[in-house]
Amino acid sequence: MAPPAPQSKPHAAPDPSLAALIAAARAVRANAYAPYSNFQVGAALRGAAGQVFVGANVENAAYPQGQCAEASAIGQMIAAGERRIAALVVIAGERAAPPCGGCRQRLSEFAGPELPIHLCASDGRELLRVTLGELMPLAFGPDTLTPKP
Ligand SMILES: [Zn+2]
């Protein structure tokens, strides 16, 4: 089955900030620690202030202790003092690899449903573009606990 076509407009001008984010995700994917699954994942997110944060998956011999690339990138973002995610790129090989359920919840903590998520192939081609809201409608998030007035 062919991967779904990207939803971006074919005539849209290239987005240099997206290209940088894709390059960052490709680069960090090479550092993934995935000796058990050999499923290497790289994630790069851009914070609201424009800084790029990256993460790779980190497996462990005690399997449940492994950490997703998205979670690693969020940790780097939080350590730097950023609290909002403006865009996310995930690269895991030749197939679009959407964030797992746990990471969708993690992303919901720091982004709204409009968050663009670019799922790319290892060569950087965008395979699919979705929003967090499409991946996780009716998310339980900070607003659930403390509704905005
Ligand atoms: Zn995950």
Boltz pocket constraint, residues with backbone or C-beta under 6 A from the ligand:
constraints:
  - pocket:
      binder: B
      contacts: [[A, 68], [A, 69], [A, 70], [A, 71], [A, 99], [A, 100], [A, 101], [A, 102], [A, 103], [A, 104]]
      max_distance: 6.0
